[in-house]
Amino acid sequence: MSIRRTLIPMIMSTGVLGGAADPAAASQILYDSVGFMVGQQSFSDTFSVGGPGTLTVSLTDIAWPDQLASLNMVVSTPKGLLGPEVGAGTESYSLNGGPVTVQWFGTAQGPLDAGVYGMNIQFQSNGTTSVPLPTSIALFLSGIGLLAWQRRSRRASEFEHGEGEFDPVS
């Protein structure tokens, strides 16, 4: 089979597959966990978002062994709070990128003075994420070029040793 017959469809399929944008790639889960709260506790975590988008924070009070007496959260950036303190539920915030800190705190109750909460933080980018195609295409083409060079060298070697006939067209 001719290298040209193989190379052209491979390059075209790489371009088509690489150019297709994956909408799910623009959304990422930054934090997804269930935690145990004893007495009165506070937790926080800081995340870095790469550009403009929407941060969605879901805080859930899981009634085990008892519901928490209180469960609240605040979301902030280095410029200040993004909104007021909110209770369990889902809130969305518009961001321009950079570090974001989420702090959640609560008080347990009941005979064990313990409770369980769930936290989910997702970031939905306003733009589409891109795959660096120029690098991928260059690596792909250099690999194909090396394979063609190796094939040509092997054929020339076979011709010199009389193992086959040299056909410069294929």
N, CA, C and O atoms as a DFTB+ gen file, in Angstrom:
680 C
 N C O
     1  1       0.847      -1.176       0.000
     2  2       0.000       0.000       0.000
     3  2       0.891       1.237       0.000
     4  3       1.910       1.259       0.690
     5  1       0.538       2.226      -0.732
     6  2       1.322       3.436      -0.851
     7  2       1.233       4.268       0.429
     8  3       0.195       4.316       1.088
     9  1       2.336       4.914       0.759
    10  2       2.351       5.771       1.950
    11  2       1.386       6.935       1.764
    12  3       0.737       7.365       2.718
    13  1       1.292       7.438       0.559
    14  2       0.368       8.548       0.300
    15  2      -1.075       8.140       0.563
    16  3      -1.859       8.927       1.092
    17  1      -1.424       6.915       0.194
    18  2      -2.798       6.436       0.420
    19  2      -3.104       6.324       1.910
    20  3      -4.256       6.477       2.316
    21  1      -2.107       6.063       2.712
    22  2      -2.292       5.921       4.153
    23  2      -2.174       7.257       4.858
    24  3      -2.952       7.546       5.766
    25  1      -1.219       8.073       4.458
    26  2      -0.916       9.311       5.142
    27  2      -2.039      10.340       5.037
    28  3      -2.398      10.956       6.041
    29  1      -2.590      10.536       3.865
    30  2      -3.620      11.564       3.678
    31  2      -4.868      11.280       4.512
    32  3      -5.331      12.195       5.193
    33  1      -5.448      10.066       4.506
    34  2      -6.609       9.831       5.374
    35  2      -6.287       9.965       6.868
    36  3      -7.135      10.402       7.646
    37  1      -5.056       9.587       7.272
    38  2      -4.686       9.725       8.683
    39  2      -4.635      11.188       9.094
    40  3      -5.114      11.544      10.170
    41  1      -4.066      12.029       8.260
    42  2      -3.985      13.456       8.570
    43  2      -5.379      14.063       8.615
    44  3      -5.674      14.867       9.499
    45  1      -6.235      13.692       7.680
    46  2      -7.593      14.234       7.658
    47  2      -8.387      13.805       8.890
    48  3      -9.092      14.619       9.486
    49  1      -8.277      12.537       9.274
    50  2      -9.024      12.072      10.447
    51  2      -8.493      12.711      11.719
    52  3      -9.270      12.995      12.630
    53  1      -7.183      12.943      11.803
    54  2      -6.623      13.622      12.968
    55  2      -7.153      15.048      13.053
    56  3      -7.487      15.513      14.143
    57  1      -7.235      15.736      11.949
    58  2      -7.766      17.096      11.942
    59  2      -9.226      17.144      12.344
    60  3      -9.632      18.027      13.099
    61  1     -10.022      16.202      11.847
    62  2     -11.443      16.173      12.190
    63  2     -11.634      15.845      13.662
    64  3     -12.411      16.514      14.343
    65  1     -10.941      14.828      14.169
    66  2     -11.089      14.453      15.574
    67  2     -10.538      15.526      16.497
    68  3     -11.134      15.793      17.541
    69  1      -9.438      16.140      16.154
    70  2      -8.844      17.167      16.998
    71  2      -9.631      18.463      16.981
    72  3      -9.614      19.200      17.968
    73  1     -10.313      18.760      15.902
    74  2     -11.061      20.000      15.805
    75  2     -12.416      19.971      16.478
    76  3     -13.009      21.024      16.712
    77  1     -12.916      18.791      16.792
    78  2     -14.227      18.700      17.430
    79  2     -14.108      19.118      18.886
    80  3     -13.272      18.586      19.616
    81  1     -14.936      20.067      19.317
    82  2     -14.913      20.543      20.703
    83  2     -15.797      19.645      21.553
    84  3     -16.903      19.283      21.150
    85  1     -15.308      19.293      22.718
    86  2     -16.057      18.472      23.664
    87  2     -16.671      19.391      24.710
    88  3     -15.941      19.937      25.537
    89  1     -18.013      19.583      24.702
    90  2     -18.626      20.503      25.648
    91  2     -18.401      20.083      27.096
    92  3     -18.350      20.943      27.975
    93  1     -18.266      18.793      27.367
    94  2     -18.066      18.337      28.742
    95  2     -16.679      18.708      29.248
    96  3     -16.455      18.767      30.457
    97  1     -15.750      18.958      28.335
    98  2     -14.395      19.293      28.758
    99  2     -14.341      20.667      29.409
   100  3     -13.414      20.933      30.174
   101  1     -15.311      21.562      29.132
   102  2     -15.327      22.895      29.697
   103  2     -15.814      22.890      31.142
   104  3     -15.644      23.892      31.837
   105  1     -16.408      21.808      31.618
   106  2     -16.902      21.708      32.987
   107  2     -15.991      20.785      33.776
   108  3     -15.614      19.711      33.308
   109  1     -15.645      21.220      34.981
   110  2     -14.784      20.378      35.794
   111  2     -15.250      20.365      37.243
   112  3     -15.726      21.370      37.771
   113  1     -15.101      19.205      37.871
   114  2     -15.441      19.054      39.279
   115  2     -14.193      19.394      40.078
   116  3     -13.160      18.739      39.936
   117  1     -14.289      20.418      40.917
   118  2     -13.158      20.833      41.725
   119  2     -13.120      20.100      43.064
   120  3     -12.047      19.852      43.614
   121  1     -14.294      19.758      43.582
   122  2     -14.368      19.110      44.897
   123  2     -15.669      18.333      44.961
   124  3     -16.724      18.855      44.599
   125  1     -15.604      17.100      45.414
   126  2     -16.796      16.278      45.572
   127  2     -16.522      15.292      46.696
   128  3     -15.796      14.315      46.513
   129  1     -17.113      15.555      47.871
   130  2     -16.790      14.730      49.019
   131  2     -17.918      14.748      50.040
   132  3     -18.789      15.618      50.026
   133  1     -17.876      13.768      50.917
   134  2     -18.778      13.686      52.062
   135  2     -17.897      13.738      53.296
   136  3     -16.860      13.078      53.354
   137  1     -18.310      14.522      54.282
   138  2     -17.493      14.670      55.477
   139  2     -18.279      14.418      56.750
   140  3     -19.510      14.384      56.753
   141  1     -17.545      14.246      57.818
   142  2     -18.114      13.953      59.129
   143  2     -17.832      15.149      60.031
   144  3     -16.691      15.602      60.123
   145  1     -18.851      15.655      60.687
   146  2     -18.709      16.817      61.550
   147  2     -19.017      16.413      62.987
   148  3     -20.050      15.804      63.264
   149  1     -18.109      16.759      63.898
   150  2     -18.285      16.468      65.316
   151  2     -18.253      17.784      66.074
   152  3     -17.313      18.564      65.923
   153  1     -19.266      18.036      66.884
   154  2     -19.334      19.287      67.631
   155  2     -19.489      20.462      66.691
   156  3     -20.341      20.453      65.802
   157  1     -18.667      21.469      66.890
   158  2     -18.689      22.642      66.023
   159  2     -17.373      22.671      65.248
   160  3     -16.302      22.739      65.850
   161  1     -17.445      22.620      63.916
   162  2     -16.246      22.562      63.092
   163  2     -16.353      23.485      61.889
   164  3     -17.441      23.880      61.470
   165  1     -15.170      23.816      61.343
   166  2     -15.076      24.651      60.156
   167  2     -14.048      24.031      59.209
   168  3     -13.019      23.521      59.652
   169  1     -14.327      24.076      57.919
   170  2     -13.443      23.534      56.892
   171  2     -13.323      24.564      55.776
   172  3     -14.233      25.364      55.559
   173  1     -12.193      24.540      55.070
   174  2     -12.053      25.424      53.909
   175  2     -11.110      24.787      52.906
   176  3     -10.280      23.945      53.248
   177  1     -11.257      25.207      51.669
   178  2     -10.375      24.751      50.603
   179  2     -10.285      25.854      49.564
   180  3     -11.250      26.583      49.336
   181  1      -9.118      25.974      48.933
   182  2      -8.897      27.000      47.918
   183  2      -8.647      26.321      46.579
   184  3      -7.929      25.325      46.494
   185  1      -9.257      26.881      45.530
   186  2      -9.154      26.338      44.178
   187  2      -8.718      27.450      43.247
   188  3      -8.985      28.623      43.507
   189  1      -8.055      27.090      42.172
   190  2      -7.655      28.056      41.169
   191  2      -8.422      27.769      39.887
   192  3      -8.372      26.656      39.364
   193  1      -9.127      28.767      39.385
   194  2      -9.867      28.612      38.130
   195  2      -9.146      29.432      37.061
   196  3      -8.683      30.543      37.316
   197  1      -9.061      28.858      35.858
   198  2      -8.236      29.415      34.807
   199  2      -8.800      30.568      34.024
   200  3      -8.049      31.218      33.295
   201  1     -10.062      30.859      34.128
   202  2     -10.623      31.928      33.332
   203  2     -12.043      32.217      33.752
   204  3     -12.500      31.722      34.782
   205  1     -12.751      33.016      32.965
   206  2     -14.118      33.371      33.335
   207  2     -15.056      32.167      33.256
   208  3     -14.899      31.284      32.412
   209  1     -16.030      32.158      34.154
   210  2     -16.987      31.059      34.166
   211  2     -17.895      31.136      35.378
   212  3     -17.962      32.157      36.062
   213  1     -18.590      30.043      35.631
   214  2     -19.556      29.966      36.736
   215  2     -19.129      28.877      37.704
   216  3     -18.891      27.736      37.309
   217  1     -19.036      29.243      38.977
   218  2     -18.727      28.307      40.044
   219  2     -20.045      27.928      40.717
   220  3     -20.790      28.803      41.159
   221  1     -20.337      26.630      40.795
   222  2     -21.558      26.141      41.438
   223  2     -21.162      25.323      42.653
   224  3     -20.432      24.337      42.546
   225  1     -21.655      25.749      43.816
   226  2     -21.320      25.109      45.079
   227  2     -22.596      24.529      45.684
   228  3     -23.582      25.241      45.873
   229  1     -22.569      23.219      45.987
   230  2     -23.707      22.540      46.607
   231  2     -23.274      22.002      47.962
   232  3     -22.323      21.227      48.061
   233  1     -23.987      22.424      49.008
   234  2     -23.722      21.963      50.365
   235  2     -24.975      21.235      50.841
   236  3     -26.069      21.800      50.823
   237  1     -24.818      19.981      51.267
   238  2     -25.950      19.132      51.632
   239  2     -25.817      18.645      53.065
   240  3     -24.762      18.162      53.475
   241  1     -26.899      18.778      53.822
   242  2     -26.960      18.241      55.181
   243  2     -27.544      16.840      55.093
   244  3     -28.718      16.671      54.766
   245  1     -26.726      15.840      55.384
   246  2     -27.160      14.441      55.315
   247  2     -27.571      14.026      56.719
   248  3     -26.744      14.014      57.631
   249  1     -28.813      13.693      56.893
   250  2     -29.363      13.403      58.225
   251  2     -28.913      12.031      58.726
   252  3     -29.679      11.068      58.716
   253  1     -27.634      11.963      59.169
   254  2     -27.138      10.731      59.764
   255  2     -26.080      11.058      60.786
   256  3     -25.193      11.825      60.414
   257  1     -26.041      10.615      61.957
   258  2     -27.143       9.947      62.639
   259  2     -28.282      10.917      62.934
   260  3     -29.438      10.508      63.049
   261  1     -27.954      12.202      63.054
   262  2     -28.973      13.243      63.197
   263  2     -28.632      14.378      62.252
   264  3     -27.483      14.526      61.836
   265  1     -29.631      15.180      61.913
   266  2     -29.400      16.350      61.080
   267  2     -28.527      17.333      61.857
   268  3     -28.613      17.403      63.083
   269  1     -27.693      18.087      61.155
   270  2     -26.845      19.084      61.805
   271  2     -27.698      20.241      62.315
   272  3     -28.705      20.587      61.698
   273  1     -27.302      20.841      63.437
   274  2     -28.030      21.985      63.987
   275  2     -27.886      23.190      63.059
   276  3     -28.831      23.961      62.890
   277  1     -26.687      23.356      62.449
   278  2     -26.477      24.435      61.480
   279  2     -25.420      23.991      60.479
   280  3     -24.513      23.229      60.811
   281  1     -25.550      24.470      59.268
   282  2     -24.587      24.181      58.203
   283  2     -24.617      25.357      57.238
   284  3     -25.641      25.628      56.612
   285  1     -23.486      26.057      57.120
   286  2     -23.410      27.258      56.295
   287  2     -22.113      27.274      55.503
   288  3     -21.197      26.496      55.769
   289  1     -22.048      28.180      54.519
   290  2     -20.834      28.329      53.715
   291  2     -20.695      29.768      53.249
   292  3     -21.672      30.511      53.157
   293  1     -19.440      30.146      52.954
   294  2     -19.123      31.416      52.310
   295  2     -18.118      31.139      51.205
   296  3     -17.299      30.226      51.311
   297  1     -18.189      31.936      50.139
   298  2     -17.279      31.810      49.001
   299  2     -16.608      33.158      48.804
   300  3     -17.270      34.196      48.782
   301  1     -15.272      33.133      48.658
   302  2     -14.554      34.396      48.530
   303  2     -13.410      34.287      47.536
   304  3     -12.952      33.196      47.196
   305  1     -12.964      35.451      47.080
   306  2     -11.772      35.594      46.250
   307  2     -10.850      36.558      46.999
   308  3     -11.245      37.081      48.041
   309  1      -9.649      36.807      46.508
   310  2      -8.783      37.784      47.173
   311  2      -9.407      39.183      47.243
   312  3      -8.998      39.996      48.073
   313  1     -10.378      39.470      46.395
   314  2     -11.039      40.781      46.400
   315  2     -12.147      40.877      47.438
   316  3     -12.632      41.975      47.712
   317  1     -12.569      39.734      48.035
   318  2     -13.617      39.767      49.046
   319  2     -14.646      38.660      48.844
   320  3     -14.487      37.790      47.988
   321  1     -15.707      38.713      49.651
   322  2     -16.775      37.711      49.576
   323  2     -17.555      37.849      48.274
   324  3     -17.765      38.958      47.781
   325  1     -17.982      36.719      47.724
   326  2     -18.787      36.740      46.500
   327  2     -20.273      36.857      46.803
   328  3     -21.070      37.065      45.889
   329  1     -20.649      36.731      48.025
   330  2     -22.048      36.843      48.418
   331  2     -22.152      36.678      49.917
   332  3     -21.145      36.508      50.603
   333  1     -23.365      36.727      50.422
   334  2     -23.531      36.555      51.867
   335  2     -23.360      35.091      52.275
   336  3     -23.299      34.197      51.431
   337  1     -23.286      34.874      53.561
   338  2     -23.251      33.513      54.109
   339  2     -24.577      32.835      53.765
   340  3     -25.647      33.413      53.954
   341  1     -24.493      31.606      53.260
   342  2     -25.699      30.875      52.869
   343  2     -25.717      29.520      53.562
   344  3     -24.673      28.988      53.940
   345  1     -26.912      28.972      53.722
   346  2     -27.074      27.663      54.344
   347  2     -26.962      26.548      53.323
   348  3     -26.519      26.760      52.193
   349  1     -27.367      25.363      53.735
   350  2     -27.329      24.200      52.847
   351  2     -28.165      24.480      51.608
   352  3     -29.232      25.089      51.688
   353  1     -27.670      24.029      50.465
   354  2     -28.344      24.256      49.191
   355  2     -27.317      24.444      48.104
   356  3     -26.153      24.085      48.281
   357  1     -27.729      25.006      46.975
   358  2     -26.846      25.217      45.826
   359  2     -26.825      26.691      45.466
   360  3     -27.869      27.334      45.357
   361  1     -25.629      27.212      45.285
   362  2     -25.440      28.608      44.886
   363  2     -24.480      28.656      43.709
   364  3     -23.575      27.828      43.606
   365  1     -24.678      29.626      42.817
   366  2     -23.792      29.817      41.667
   367  2     -23.191      31.213      41.719
   368  3     -23.851      32.174      42.115
   369  1     -21.925      31.311      41.313
   370  2     -21.192      32.568      41.345
   371  2     -20.463      32.761      40.024
   372  3     -19.885      31.816      39.486
   373  1     -20.489      33.992      39.496
   374  2     -19.745      34.322      38.277
   375  2     -18.336      34.735      38.673
   376  3     -18.147      35.541      39.584
   377  1     -17.345      34.173      37.979
   378  2     -15.947      34.440      38.282
   379  2     -15.199      34.887      37.040
   380  3     -15.609      34.610      35.913
   381  1     -14.085      35.590      37.268
   382  2     -13.210      35.980      36.166
   383  2     -11.920      35.169      36.148
   384  3     -11.059      35.399      35.299
   385  1     -11.781      34.243      37.052
   386  2     -10.575      33.434      37.140
   387  2      -9.793      33.769      38.393
   388  3     -10.091      34.741      39.088
   389  1      -8.787      32.950      38.675
   390  2      -7.956      33.175      39.848
   391  2      -8.344      32.271      41.001
   392  3      -9.140      31.347      40.830
   393  1      -7.778      32.534      42.188
   394  2      -8.071      31.683      43.346
   395  2      -9.451      31.969      43.952
   396  3      -9.902      33.113      44.008
   397  1     -10.096      30.905      44.396
   398  2     -11.403      30.989      45.052
   399  2     -11.328      30.144      46.314
   400  3     -10.849      29.010      46.276
   401  1     -11.797      30.686      47.424
   402  2     -11.810      29.952      48.686
   403  2     -13.249      29.689      49.098
   404  3     -14.083      30.595      49.107
   405  1     -13.527      28.435      49.440
   406  2     -14.850      28.046      49.935
   407  2     -14.663      27.589      51.372
   408  3     -13.832      26.729      51.664
   409  1     -15.451      28.178      52.264
   410  2     -15.397      27.790      53.671
   411  2     -16.784      27.330      54.091
   412  3     -17.775      28.014      53.838
   413  1     -16.852      26.157      54.742
   414  2     -18.117      25.650      55.243
   415  2     -17.949      25.280      56.708
   416  3     -16.889      24.817      57.128
   417  1     -19.001      25.488      57.470
   418  2     -18.924      25.305      58.914
   419  2     -20.307      24.941      59.437
   420  3     -21.329      25.253      58.826
   421  1     -20.308      24.280      60.574
   422  2     -21.585      23.869      61.149
   423  2     -21.448      23.383      62.571
   424  3     -20.362      23.317      63.145
   425  1     -22.606      23.045      63.111
   426  2     -22.684      22.541      64.468
   427  2     -23.519      21.276      64.460
   428  3     -24.623      21.253      63.916
   429  1     -22.981      20.212      65.071
   430  2     -23.706      18.946      65.160
   431  2     -24.626      18.977      66.384
   432  3     -24.533      19.869      67.227
   433  1     -25.495      18.004      66.459
   434  2     -26.416      17.895      67.593
   435  2     -26.752      16.434      67.832
   436  3     -26.215      15.555      67.157
   437  1     -27.616      16.170      68.764
   438  2     -28.039      14.809      69.057
   439  2     -27.165      14.157      70.109
   440  3     -26.205      14.760      70.586
   441  1     -27.494      12.928      70.472
   442  2     -26.752      12.251      71.544
   443  2     -25.278      11.986      71.192
   444  3     -24.436      11.910      72.087
   445  1     -24.965      11.847      69.899
   446  2     -23.568      11.607      69.495
   447  2     -22.821      12.904      69.171
   448  3     -21.606      12.887      68.974
   449  1     -23.540      14.020      69.114
   450  2     -22.963      15.314      68.755
   451  2     -22.152      15.196      67.459
   452  3     -21.030      15.692      67.359
   453  1     -22.759      14.517      66.467
   454  2     -22.089      14.263      65.190
   455  2     -23.095      14.331      64.048
   456  3     -24.297      14.157      64.249
   457  1     -22.585      14.585      62.849
   458  2     -23.432      14.629      61.657
   459  2     -22.598      14.508      60.398
   460  3     -21.368      14.543      60.449
   461  1     -23.263      14.369      59.281
   462  2     -22.598      14.182      57.991
   463  2     -23.082      15.258      57.019
   464  3     -24.259      15.618      57.002
   465  1     -22.153      15.758      56.216
   466  2     -22.478      16.747      55.195
   467  2     -21.876      16.306      53.873
   468  3     -20.969      15.474      53.848
   469  1     -22.373      16.858      52.777
   470  2     -21.822      16.622      51.444
   471  2     -21.485      17.947      50.795
   472  3     -22.221      18.922      50.945
   473  1     -20.362      17.989      50.066
   474  2     -19.932      19.217      49.391
   475  2     -19.540      18.878      47.964
   476  3     -18.767      17.949      47.730
   477  1     -20.081      19.641      47.000
   478  2     -19.763      19.474      45.591
   479  2     -19.505      20.853      45.014
   480  3     -20.339      21.751      45.134
   481  1     -18.338      21.022      44.382
   482  2     -17.979      22.298      43.775
   483  2     -17.597      22.034      42.323
   484  3     -16.702      21.236      42.042
   485  1     -18.286      22.712      41.401
   486  2     -18.020      22.546      39.966
   487  2     -17.764      23.899      39.339
   488  3     -18.319      24.912      39.767
   489  1     -16.913      23.908      38.314
   490  2     -16.631      25.126      37.567
   491  2     -16.962      24.898      36.104
   492  3     -16.467      23.956      35.485
   493  1     -17.803      25.766      35.552
   494  2     -18.197      25.711      34.144
   495  2     -17.557      26.902      33.440
   496  3     -17.922      28.051      33.685
   497  1     -16.600      26.614      32.565
   498  2     -15.891      27.662      31.839
   499  2     -16.810      28.305      30.806
   500  3     -17.637      27.631      30.191
   501  1     -16.658      29.624      30.621
   502  2     -17.450      30.323      29.593
   503  2     -16.935      30.016      28.197
   504  3     -17.715      30.001      27.245
   505  1     -15.642      29.772      28.055
   506  2     -15.047      29.441      26.761
   507  2     -14.876      27.947      26.650
   508  3     -15.068      27.212      27.619
   509  1     -14.516      27.504      25.469
   510  2     -14.251      26.083      25.288
   511  2     -12.776      25.830      25.503
   512  3     -11.933      26.637      25.112
   513  1     -12.473      24.727      26.115
   514  2     -11.072      24.365      26.287
   515  2     -10.561      23.785      24.974
   516  3     -11.288      23.091      24.263
   517  1      -9.325      24.074      24.667
   518  2      -8.795      23.614      23.392
   519  2      -7.624      22.665      23.620
   520  3      -6.918      22.744      24.626
   521  1      -7.444      21.788      22.678
   522  2      -6.315      20.871      22.682
   523  2      -5.224      21.519      21.841
   524  3      -5.513      22.006      20.748
   525  1      -3.989      21.541      22.308
   526  2      -2.935      22.185      21.525
   527  2      -2.608      21.383      20.261
   528  3      -1.673      20.582      20.245
   529  1      -3.383      21.609      19.216
   530  2      -3.245      20.846      17.985
   531  2      -1.932      21.061      17.246
   532  3      -1.395      20.092      16.708
   533  1      -1.387      22.257      17.187
   534  2      -0.138      22.400      16.436
   535  2       0.949      21.445      16.935
   536  3       1.669      20.862      16.124
   537  1       1.077      21.277      18.230
   538  2       2.068      20.350      18.773
   539  2       1.701      18.923      18.413
   540  3       2.563      18.146      18.004
   541  1       0.428      18.567      18.561
   542  2      -0.006      17.206      18.259
   543  2       0.225      16.864      16.794
   544  3       0.703      15.776      16.475
   545  1      -0.107      17.772      15.924
   546  2       0.046      17.519      14.489
   547  2       1.532      17.387      14.139
   548  3       1.907      16.525      13.345
   549  1       2.379      18.240      14.728
   550  2       3.812      18.163      14.439
   551  2       4.382      16.815      14.889
   552  3       5.166      16.201      14.165
   553  1       3.993      16.357      16.074
   554  2       4.461      15.055      16.550
   555  2       3.946      13.924      15.660
   556  3       4.683      12.989      15.349
   557  1       2.694      14.014      15.258
   558  2       2.115      12.991      14.398
   559  2       2.841      12.924      13.062
   560  3       3.213      11.844      12.603
   561  1       3.039      14.079      12.444
   562  2       3.702      14.100      11.139
   563  2       5.158      13.649      11.230
   564  3       5.651      12.981      10.321
   565  1       5.857      14.003      12.315
   566  2       7.242      13.544      12.443
   567  2       7.286      12.024      12.622
   568  3       8.199      11.373      12.114
   569  1       6.326      11.458      13.328
   570  2       6.261       9.997      13.471
   571  2       6.006       9.321      12.138
   572  3       6.648       8.320      11.820
   573  1       5.089       9.846      11.362
   574  2       4.798       9.287      10.033
   575  2       6.032       9.407       9.138
   576  3       6.353       8.487       8.386
   577  1       6.724      10.556       9.225
   578  2       7.937      10.737       8.425
   579  2       9.010       9.723       8.792
   580  3       9.689       9.190       7.914
   581  1       9.167       9.453      10.088
   582  2      10.149       8.454      10.517
   583  2       9.771       7.059      10.034
   584  3      10.636       6.286       9.620
   585  1       8.497       6.740      10.086
   586  2       8.054       5.429       9.585
   587  2       8.326       5.301       8.083
   588  3       8.772       4.251       7.621
   589  1       8.057       6.365       7.324
   590  2       8.315       6.333       5.882
   591  2       9.804       6.188       5.605
   592  3      10.192       5.432       4.715
   593  1      10.652       6.904       6.357
   594  2      12.092       6.812       6.185
   595  2      12.584       5.403       6.510
   596  3      13.432       4.858       5.804
   597  1      12.046       4.815       7.587
   598  2      12.453       3.458       7.972
   599  2      12.037       2.449       6.893
   600  3      12.796       1.538       6.562
   601  1      10.842       2.617       6.358
   602  2      10.367       1.698       5.325
   603  2      11.237       1.815       4.071
   604  3      11.591       0.810       3.456
   605  1      11.570       3.031       3.708
   606  2      12.395       3.255       2.520
   607  2      13.784       2.674       2.735
   608  3      14.354       2.084       1.817
   609  1      14.346       2.832       3.953
   610  2      15.672       2.284       4.264
   611  2      15.649       0.768       4.213
   612  3      16.580       0.143       3.704
   613  1      14.584       0.177       4.741
   614  2      14.492      -1.282       4.749
   615  2      14.381      -1.816       3.324
   616  3      15.004      -2.824       2.992
   617  1      13.593      -1.151       2.481
   618  2      13.455      -1.597       1.093
   619  2      14.766      -1.481       0.335
   620  3      15.114      -2.354      -0.460
   621  1      15.500      -0.384       0.589
   622  2      16.792      -0.200      -0.079
   623  2      17.766      -1.279       0.383
   624  3      18.551      -1.792      -0.414
   625  1      17.718      -1.624       1.668
   626  2      18.589      -2.663       2.207
   627  2      18.243      -4.022       1.594
   628  3      19.145      -4.786       1.247
   629  1      16.959      -4.332       1.456
   630  2      16.537      -5.590       0.856
   631  2      16.991      -5.669      -0.596
   632  3      17.385      -6.733      -1.073
   633  1      16.934      -4.541      -1.295
   634  2      17.349      -4.512      -2.704
   635  2      18.857      -4.749      -2.826
   636  3      19.309      -5.458      -3.725
   637  1      19.636      -4.146      -1.906
   638  2      21.085      -4.319      -1.957
   639  2      21.489      -5.769      -1.700
   640  3      22.461      -6.253      -2.279
   641  1      20.741      -6.469      -0.826
   642  2      21.069      -7.850      -0.489
   643  2      20.366      -8.855      -1.394
   644  3      20.486     -10.063      -1.190
   645  1      19.638      -8.368      -2.385
   646  2      18.994      -9.240      -3.345
   647  2      17.785      -9.971      -2.806
   648  3      17.399     -11.012      -3.338
   649  1      17.166      -9.425      -1.727
   650  2      16.014     -10.100      -1.132
   651  2      14.700      -9.675      -1.790
   652  3      13.670     -10.315      -1.579
   653  1      14.725      -8.651      -2.549
   654  2      13.496      -8.198      -3.185
   655  2      13.820      -7.237      -4.309
   656  3      14.982      -6.908      -4.544
   657  1      12.809      -6.799      -4.987
   658  2      13.012      -5.859      -6.060
   659  2      12.685      -4.461      -5.554
   660  3      11.706      -4.263      -4.834
   661  1      13.487      -3.525      -5.925
   662  2      13.303      -2.155      -5.484
   663  2      12.228      -1.502      -6.339
   664  3      12.320      -1.493      -7.567
   665  1      11.202      -0.951      -5.680
   666  2      10.101      -0.279      -6.372
   667  2       9.999       1.129      -5.797
   668  3       9.402       1.310      -4.735
   669  1      10.565       2.132      -6.469
   670  2      10.597       3.479      -5.897
   671  2       9.226       4.154      -5.830
   672  3       9.100       5.189      -5.175
   673  1       8.192       3.607      -6.483
   674  2       6.867       4.227      -6.501
   675  2       6.112       3.977      -5.209
   676  3       5.436       4.882      -4.720
   677  1       6.201       2.791      -4.641
   678  2       5.395       2.484      -3.461
   679  2       6.083       2.862      -2.164
   680  3       5.523       2.661      -1.087
